[in-house]
Amino acid sequence: MLITLLTDFGEKDPYVGIMKGVIYGLNPAAQVIDLTHQVSPQAVREGAFLLQNAYPYFPPETVHVAVVDPGVGTHRKGICLNVPGTGYFVGPDNGLFSYILDKFPDASAREISNPRFQRPEVSATFHGRDVFAPAAAHLTLGEDWQEIGPLVPTVSLVRLPGLWPDWVEGPERHSINGEIVHVDHFGTLVTNIPEKAFEGIGTEKLATAEISIAESFKLHGLVRTYGEASKGELVVLFGSNGFLEIARVNGRADDLRGNSENSPAWLGQKVNLELNG
């Protein structure tokens, strides 16, 4: 049984390694895969977006542990979702599983409250180590999910607003309003605007679309590949995960403001796409 890890812990500190140590201490045969530990600090929405992009590529019954947890130690619950045929999702009830709950309304949830599924001493600031890692390890040992804690109505779980963009239709123009939810390793600005929203719209119309970024930068038309533009040119296209992206050919799109070191500042910035006709 696989365990995946997604956190905002970064790589400077030993937090991720400690979580793995807890897992292997309980189940030496566990297989642990790092999805990413570079979620922007406290960026729950970004973590939720990356998780929903990644989990479909794993076998059923994988245990997905996600820890982006600015409310650690408060009254927020630690939860485990069970999605039959897909897997388990373990982490804080703070909206991190919003996309999962949106896609799987029949998922079941339990609060992680059974001490047997936790470390003997639970820190107020490191539930990744003391609650989520041991709970995941116990699940991979075949222990009964029903023993992890009481059922929690999924309607009571925290869900982030505005997961998907707004689509506005007019007599002559159609507009879709989304936002930047992730800046990847290459400096590409990834939005929450899905390609499937444009099903039935021809490539010719997309090629004439008008794109506005953060109400400051204007681009014209979508391309299919990076190779359709020259080095250094900004392009708009649908990335491999099926979402609209703004990229710079052989460069970084997050330097539009002249400072790529502040990539997280792009998170939440509005992106508007308008189609004529």
C-alpha positions as CSV (number, residue, x, y, z in Angstrom):
1,M,0.0,0.0,0.0
2,L,1.4,3.4,-1.0
3,I,1.5,6.6,1.0
4,T,2.0,9.9,-0.7
5,L,3.1,13.1,1.1
6,L,2.2,16.7,0.2
7,T,3.2,19.5,2.5
8,D,4.5,23.1,2.7
9,F,7.4,22.0,4.9
10,G,10.1,22.7,2.3
11,E,13.5,20.9,2.4
12,K,15.6,23.0,4.8
13,D,14.3,21.3,7.9
14,P,13.9,17.6,8.9
15,Y,10.1,17.7,9.2
16,V,9.4,15.5,6.2
17,G,12.1,13.0,7.1
18,I,10.6,12.8,10.6
19,M,7.2,12.0,9.2
20,K,8.7,9.3,7.1
21,G,10.6,7.9,10.2
22,V,7.2,7.7,12.0
23,I,5.7,5.8,9.1
24,Y,8.6,3.4,8.7
25,G,8.7,2.8,12.5
26,L,5.2,1.5,12.3
27,N,5.3,-0.2,8.9
28,P,8.9,-0.8,7.6
29,A,7.4,-2.2,4.4
30,A,5.5,0.9,3.6
31,Q,6.2,2.7,0.3
32,V,6.3,6.5,0.7
33,I,6.3,8.8,-2.3
34,D,6.8,12.6,-2.1
35,L,4.4,14.5,-4.2
36,T,5.8,17.9,-3.2
37,H,7.0,19.7,-0.1
38,Q,7.1,23.0,-1.9
39,V,3.6,24.2,-1.5
40,S,3.8,27.9,-0.6
41,P,3.7,28.3,3.2
42,Q,0.2,28.2,4.6
43,A,-1.3,28.2,1.0
44,V,-4.1,25.8,1.6
45,R,-5.8,26.5,-1.8
46,E,-2.6,25.8,-3.7
47,G,-2.1,22.5,-1.8
48,A,-5.7,21.5,-2.5
49,F,-5.2,22.2,-6.2
50,L,-1.9,20.3,-6.5
51,L,-3.4,17.3,-4.6
52,Q,-6.4,17.0,-7.0
53,N,-4.0,17.1,-9.9
54,A,-1.8,14.3,-8.5
55,Y,-4.0,11.7,-6.9
56,P,-5.6,10.3,-10.1
57,Y,-2.2,8.8,-11.1
58,F,-1.9,6.5,-8.2
59,P,-3.4,3.0,-7.6
60,P,-6.7,2.6,-5.7
61,E,-6.3,2.4,-1.9
62,T,-3.3,4.7,-1.9
63,V,-3.2,6.8,1.3
64,H,-2.7,10.4,0.5
65,V,-1.3,12.5,3.4
66,A,-1.6,16.3,2.9
67,V,-0.3,18.8,5.5
68,V,-0.7,22.5,4.8
69,D,-2.0,23.4,8.3
70,P,-1.8,27.0,9.5
71,G,-4.5,26.1,12.1
72,V,-2.6,23.2,13.7
73,G,-3.3,22.8,17.4
74,T,-6.6,24.7,17.2
75,H,-10.1,23.2,17.3
76,R,-9.9,22.2,13.6
77,K,-10.3,18.4,13.2
78,G,-7.8,15.9,11.8
79,I,-9.7,13.8,9.3
80,C,-9.5,10.8,7.1
81,L,-11.6,10.6,4.0
82,N,-12.4,7.2,2.4
83,V,-13.1,7.3,-1.3
84,P,-13.9,3.7,-2.4
85,G,-11.9,2.8,-5.5
86,T,-9.7,5.8,-5.1
87,G,-8.0,5.8,-1.7
88,Y,-7.7,7.6,1.6
89,F,-7.0,11.2,2.2
90,V,-5.5,12.1,5.6
91,G,-4.9,15.7,6.9
92,P,-6.5,18.7,8.5
93,D,-10.1,19.8,8.0
94,N,-9.3,23.2,6.6
95,G,-10.3,23.0,3.0
96,L,-7.3,21.0,1.8
97,F,-9.6,18.3,0.5
98,S,-12.1,20.7,-1.1
99,Y,-11.6,19.4,-4.7
100,I,-11.8,15.8,-3.5
101,L,-15.1,16.4,-1.7
102,D,-16.4,18.3,-4.8
103,K,-15.6,15.4,-7.1
104,F,-16.7,12.6,-4.7
105,P,-19.8,13.7,-2.9
106,D,-20.3,10.1,-1.6
107,A,-17.0,10.0,0.2
108,S,-17.0,9.2,3.9
109,A,-15.1,11.0,6.6
110,R,-13.9,10.2,10.1
111,E,-12.2,12.3,12.7
112,I,-8.8,10.9,13.7
113,S,-9.4,10.7,17.4
114,N,-8.5,7.1,18.4
115,P,-5.2,7.4,20.4
116,R,-4.1,4.0,18.9
117,F,-3.8,5.8,15.5
118,Q,-1.6,8.6,16.9
119,R,1.7,8.9,18.7
120,P,1.6,8.7,22.5
121,E,2.3,12.4,22.8
122,V,0.7,14.8,20.4
123,S,2.4,18.2,19.9
124,A,0.3,21.3,19.4
125,T,2.4,22.3,16.4
126,F,3.3,19.1,14.5
127,H,0.3,17.0,13.7
128,G,2.0,15.8,10.6
129,R,4.3,13.8,12.8
130,D,2.0,12.9,15.6
131,V,-1.4,12.4,14.0
132,F,-1.4,12.2,10.2
133,A,1.8,10.1,9.6
134,P,0.9,7.4,12.2
135,A,-2.8,7.3,11.0
136,A,-1.6,6.7,7.4
137,A,0.9,4.0,8.6
138,H,-1.8,2.1,10.5
139,L,-4.1,2.1,7.4
140,T,-1.3,0.5,5.3
141,L,-1.1,-2.2,7.9
142,G,-4.6,-3.1,7.1
143,E,-6.2,-1.8,10.2
144,D,-9.9,-1.1,10.1
145,W,-10.7,2.4,8.9
146,Q,-13.8,2.5,11.1
147,E,-11.6,2.3,14.2
148,I,-9.8,5.6,13.4
149,G,-12.6,7.7,15.0
150,P,-16.2,8.7,14.7
151,L,-17.9,9.4,11.4
152,V,-18.1,13.1,10.4
153,P,-20.8,14.3,8.1
154,T,-19.0,15.5,4.9
155,V,-21.4,18.5,4.7
156,S,-19.8,19.8,7.9
157,L,-16.3,19.7,6.5
158,V,-14.5,22.9,5.5
159,R,-14.7,23.7,1.8
160,L,-12.8,26.5,0.1
161,P,-15.0,29.0,-1.8
162,G,-14.3,29.8,-5.5
163,L,-12.7,26.5,-6.5
164,W,-13.8,27.0,-10.1
165,P,-13.9,30.1,-12.3
166,D,-17.0,32.1,-13.1
167,W,-18.4,32.0,-16.6
168,V,-20.3,35.0,-17.9
169,E,-22.1,34.9,-21.2
170,G,-23.1,38.1,-23.1
171,P,-24.7,38.7,-26.5
172,E,-21.3,39.4,-28.2
173,R,-18.6,38.3,-25.7
174,H,-18.1,35.4,-23.3
175,S,-15.9,35.9,-20.2
176,I,-14.4,33.5,-17.8
177,N,-12.9,34.8,-14.5
178,G,-10.4,32.7,-12.7
179,E,-7.3,33.1,-10.6
180,I,-3.7,32.0,-10.3
181,V,-3.5,29.0,-7.9
182,H,0.1,27.8,-8.4
183,V,3.5,29.0,-9.7
184,D,5.5,26.0,-10.8
185,H,9.2,25.3,-10.8
186,F,9.6,27.0,-14.2
187,G,7.8,30.2,-13.2
188,T,4.6,29.3,-15.0
189,L,1.5,30.9,-13.7
190,V,-1.1,28.1,-13.4
191,T,-4.8,29.1,-13.1
192,N,-7.9,27.3,-12.0
193,I,-9.5,27.7,-15.4
194,P,-10.1,24.2,-16.8
195,E,-9.7,23.3,-20.4
196,K,-13.0,21.4,-20.3
197,A,-14.8,24.7,-19.9
198,F,-14.0,25.4,-23.5
199,E,-15.3,22.1,-25.0
200,G,-17.0,22.8,-28.3
201,I,-15.1,26.1,-28.8
202,G,-12.9,26.0,-31.9
203,T,-9.2,26.7,-31.9
204,E,-9.7,29.7,-34.1
205,K,-11.8,31.4,-31.5
206,L,-9.3,30.6,-28.8
207,A,-6.5,32.0,-30.9
208,T,-8.2,35.4,-30.8
209,A,-9.0,35.3,-27.0
210,E,-8.0,38.3,-24.9
211,I,-6.4,37.4,-21.6
212,S,-5.9,39.8,-18.7
213,I,-3.6,39.0,-15.8
214,A,-3.9,40.8,-12.4
215,E,-5.7,43.6,-14.2
216,S,-2.4,44.8,-15.4
217,F,-1.0,42.6,-18.2
218,K,-2.8,41.8,-21.4
219,L,-2.1,38.9,-23.8
220,H,-3.8,37.9,-27.0
221,G,-4.6,34.4,-28.1
222,L,-3.9,30.8,-27.0
223,V,-1.3,28.5,-28.4
224,R,-1.1,24.7,-28.2
225,T,2.6,24.3,-27.6
226,Y,5.6,26.4,-26.3
227,G,7.3,25.9,-29.7
228,E,4.7,28.1,-31.4
229,A,6.4,31.2,-29.9
230,S,9.9,32.7,-29.8
231,K,12.3,32.5,-26.9
232,G,11.3,35.0,-24.2
233,E,7.8,35.4,-25.5
234,L,4.8,35.0,-23.1
235,V,2.3,32.4,-24.1
236,V,-1.1,31.2,-22.9
237,L,-2.0,27.6,-23.2
238,F,-3.6,24.6,-21.5
239,G,-0.9,22.7,-19.6
240,S,-0.6,18.9,-19.1
241,N,-3.0,19.0,-16.1
242,G,-5.7,20.5,-18.2
243,F,-5.7,24.1,-16.8
244,L,-4.9,27.4,-18.4
245,E,-1.3,28.6,-17.9
246,I,0.7,31.6,-18.6
247,A,4.3,30.8,-19.5
248,R,7.4,32.4,-20.9
249,V,9.3,30.4,-23.6
250,N,12.7,29.4,-22.1
251,G,12.1,31.8,-19.3
252,R,9.8,32.6,-16.3
253,A,6.4,34.2,-16.5
254,D,6.5,35.1,-12.8
255,D,9.0,37.8,-13.5
256,L,6.4,40.0,-15.2
257,R,6.8,42.3,-12.2
258,G,10.5,42.1,-12.3
259,N,10.9,39.9,-9.2
260,S,10.5,36.1,-9.6
261,E,11.7,35.6,-6.0
262,N,8.3,36.6,-4.8
263,S,6.3,34.0,-6.8
264,P,3.8,33.4,-4.0
265,A,2.6,36.9,-4.4
266,W,0.9,35.8,-7.6
267,L,-1.4,33.4,-5.8
268,G,-4.9,34.6,-5.9
269,Q,-4.3,37.2,-8.7
270,K,-7.2,37.3,-11.1
271,V,-7.1,36.1,-14.6
272,N,-9.8,37.0,-17.1
273,L,-10.3,35.4,-20.5
274,E,-12.7,36.9,-23.1
275,L,-14.0,35.3,-26.3
276,N,-15.7,37.2,-29.1
277,G,-18.9,36.0,-30.5
